[in-house]
Amino acid sequence: MLERIATTLTLALVCAASTACGGLSDSNFTASGASAESDGYGVTGGGVRSAAGEPTVFYGTVSERGARRYTYLVIARGLDSLGEQPSRSVGGTSTATGDRLESEHVLTVDDVQLAATFSATVGDAGLVDAVTRLGGEPVESGQWLFVFDGDDPSAGFQPVEAPAPDVPHDLARLDGFTRRLVGELARGNESVRAALR
């Protein structure tokens, strides 16, 4: 049985165009997300990276017996063009309680919301009944990479085929790894390149 571990994350950043907030300019916003781990299993959610000249990235992971994988990695374009003084916030929780892992997070940029949830049961053979939802819709098993167009939010989360990477188990390395991975995808994956044009 997993002991209860819960972390709640709520961050908000509102900046004027010429103002720096918390050491970050108005076009830079980073949050490592919320995590919960116990007995060799863990879940994270709400990781965000938004930097000048780069797409906004929203991601979560799950770890099982030392191996970590993305439950979702959303690469979004057009979110920094929403308003002259963009308001950004990310909030939610990640929990490990009983035999359940759960994560629920929402990234809001002005009036556009990216919502992601993950839930799974820990069984004798590992994780079972694992479900990721983006915008309330279930994600196909094995799908982890998506693009989102902030200029056309109604198009929703578009899946992109790509081999799942070996994600570092160490959470301290996760943000840097994710940034490098997105850069590689933006250069080497035609679907991601097309979405970011």
C-alpha positions as CSV (number, residue, x, y, z in Angstrom):
1,M,0.0,0.0,0.0
2,L,1.2,3.5,-0.8
3,E,1.3,5.9,2.1
4,R,-0.4,9.2,1.5
5,I,1.8,11.9,0.0
6,A,0.2,15.0,-1.6
7,T,1.7,18.1,-3.0
8,T,-0.3,21.1,-4.2
9,L,1.0,23.7,-6.6
10,T,-0.5,27.1,-7.3
11,L,1.6,29.7,-9.1
12,A,0.5,32.9,-10.8
13,L,2.6,35.4,-12.7
14,V,1.2,38.7,-14.1
15,C,3.7,41.1,-15.7
16,A,3.7,44.3,-17.6
17,A,5.7,44.2,-20.9
18,S,8.7,46.0,-19.5
19,T,8.6,44.5,-16.0
20,A,10.6,41.6,-14.5
21,C,8.7,39.4,-12.0
22,G,10.6,37.2,-9.7
23,G,13.7,37.3,-11.8
24,L,11.8,36.3,-14.9
25,S,10.9,38.7,-17.7
26,D,7.2,38.8,-18.8
27,S,8.0,36.3,-21.6
28,N,9.7,33.7,-19.3
29,F,7.7,31.5,-16.9
30,T,8.9,28.2,-15.4
31,A,7.2,25.9,-12.9
32,S,8.6,22.5,-11.9
33,G,5.1,21.2,-11.1
34,A,3.8,19.1,-8.2
35,S,4.9,15.6,-7.4
36,A,4.0,12.7,-5.1
37,E,6.0,9.5,-4.7
38,S,6.0,6.5,-2.4
39,D,7.1,2.8,-2.5
40,G,8.8,3.1,-5.9
41,Y,5.9,4.8,-7.7
42,G,5.3,8.5,-8.3
43,V,3.4,11.0,-10.4
44,T,4.2,14.6,-11.4
45,G,2.1,17.2,-13.2
46,G,1.9,20.8,-14.1
47,G,5.5,21.3,-15.3
48,V,5.6,24.4,-17.4
49,R,8.3,26.1,-19.5
50,S,7.6,29.3,-21.4
51,A,10.6,31.4,-22.6
52,A,11.1,34.1,-25.2
53,G,11.5,32.7,-28.7
54,E,10.4,29.2,-27.5
55,P,7.1,27.4,-27.5
56,T,5.2,27.0,-24.3
57,V,5.6,23.4,-22.8
58,F,3.2,21.7,-20.4
59,Y,4.1,18.3,-19.1
60,G,3.6,15.5,-16.5
61,T,5.3,12.2,-15.8
62,V,4.7,8.9,-13.9
63,S,7.5,6.7,-12.4
64,E,7.3,3.0,-11.8
65,R,10.1,1.1,-10.1
66,G,12.9,3.5,-11.2
67,A,11.6,4.2,-14.7
68,R,10.0,7.5,-15.5
69,R,7.9,8.4,-18.6
70,Y,5.8,11.3,-19.8
71,T,2.1,11.0,-19.3
72,Y,1.7,14.1,-21.5
73,L,4.0,16.6,-23.1
74,V,2.2,19.4,-24.8
75,I,4.1,21.8,-27.1
76,A,2.0,25.0,-27.6
77,R,2.5,27.8,-30.0
78,G,0.8,31.2,-29.9
79,L,0.3,31.5,-26.2
80,D,2.7,34.4,-25.7
81,S,0.8,36.5,-28.3
82,L,-2.3,36.6,-26.1
83,G,-2.6,40.2,-24.9
84,E,0.1,42.8,-24.2
85,Q,0.2,41.8,-20.5
86,P,-0.3,38.1,-20.5
87,S,-1.5,36.5,-17.3
88,R,-0.2,33.0,-16.6
89,S,-1.0,30.6,-13.9
90,V,-0.7,26.9,-13.2
91,G,-2.3,25.0,-10.3
92,G,-3.3,21.6,-9.2
93,T,-2.3,18.6,-7.2
94,S,-0.4,15.3,-7.4
95,T,-1.2,12.5,-4.9
96,A,-0.2,9.0,-4.0
97,T,-2.7,7.6,-1.6
98,G,-3.7,4.0,-0.9
99,D,-3.1,2.1,-4.2
100,R,-3.8,5.2,-6.4
101,L,-1.7,7.7,-8.2
102,E,-3.5,10.9,-9.4
103,S,-2.5,14.2,-10.9
104,E,-4.7,17.1,-12.0
105,H,-3.4,20.4,-13.3
106,V,-4.5,23.4,-15.3
107,L,-2.3,25.9,-17.1
108,T,-4.1,29.2,-17.9
109,V,-2.7,31.8,-20.2
110,D,-5.2,34.7,-20.4
111,D,-8.5,33.0,-21.3
112,V,-6.9,29.8,-22.8
113,Q,-6.8,26.8,-20.5
114,L,-4.7,23.6,-20.9
115,A,-6.1,20.9,-18.5
116,A,-4.4,17.6,-17.9
117,T,-5.2,14.7,-15.5
118,F,-3.6,11.3,-14.9
119,S,-4.8,8.4,-12.7
120,A,-3.6,4.9,-12.2
121,T,-4.0,2.0,-9.8
122,V,-0.9,0.2,-8.3
123,G,-1.4,-3.5,-8.7
124,D,0.8,-6.5,-7.9
125,A,2.3,-6.4,-11.4
126,G,2.7,-2.6,-11.6
127,L,0.5,0.2,-12.8
128,V,-2.9,-0.7,-14.2
129,D,-5.9,1.2,-15.4
130,A,-3.7,4.2,-16.3
131,V,-5.6,7.0,-17.9
132,T,-4.4,10.4,-19.1
133,R,-6.9,13.1,-20.1
134,L,-6.2,16.3,-21.9
135,G,-9.0,18.9,-22.0
136,G,-11.2,16.2,-20.4
137,E,-10.7,13.8,-23.3
138,P,-9.0,10.4,-22.7
139,V,-5.6,10.0,-24.5
140,E,-4.9,6.8,-26.4
141,S,-2.6,4.4,-24.5
142,G,1.0,5.0,-25.4
143,Q,0.4,8.5,-26.7
144,W,2.5,11.1,-24.9
145,L,3.3,14.0,-27.3
146,F,0.9,16.7,-28.4
147,V,0.8,20.1,-30.1
148,F,-1.6,22.8,-29.3
149,D,-2.3,26.0,-31.3
150,G,-3.0,29.0,-29.0
151,D,-4.3,30.9,-32.0
152,D,-6.9,28.1,-32.6
153,P,-7.7,26.6,-29.2
154,S,-10.8,24.9,-30.6
155,A,-8.6,22.5,-32.5
156,G,-7.6,21.0,-29.2
157,F,-4.6,18.7,-28.5
158,Q,-3.2,17.2,-31.6
159,P,-1.3,13.9,-31.1
160,V,2.2,13.6,-32.6
161,E,3.9,10.3,-33.3
162,A,7.3,10.0,-31.8
163,P,9.3,7.4,-29.9
164,A,9.0,7.7,-26.1
165,P,12.3,9.0,-24.7
166,D,14.3,7.7,-21.7
167,V,13.2,10.3,-19.1
168,P,15.6,10.9,-16.2
169,H,14.2,9.6,-12.9
170,D,15.8,12.4,-11.0
171,L,13.2,15.2,-10.8
172,A,16.0,17.8,-10.5
173,R,17.0,17.0,-14.1
174,L,13.5,16.9,-15.6
175,D,13.1,20.5,-16.6
176,G,16.4,20.7,-18.4
177,F,15.9,17.4,-20.1
178,T,12.4,18.5,-21.2
179,R,13.8,21.8,-22.6
180,R,16.5,19.9,-24.6
181,L,14.0,17.3,-25.8
182,V,11.5,19.9,-27.1
183,G,14.4,21.6,-29.0
184,E,15.3,18.3,-30.6
185,L,11.7,17.7,-31.5
186,A,11.2,21.1,-33.0
187,R,14.2,20.5,-35.2
188,G,13.8,16.8,-36.1
189,N,10.0,16.0,-36.0
190,E,8.2,17.3,-39.1
191,S,4.8,17.4,-37.3
192,V,6.2,19.5,-34.5
193,R,8.1,21.8,-36.9
194,A,4.9,22.3,-38.9
195,A,2.8,23.0,-35.8
196,L,5.3,25.7,-34.6
197,R,5.5,27.6,-37.9
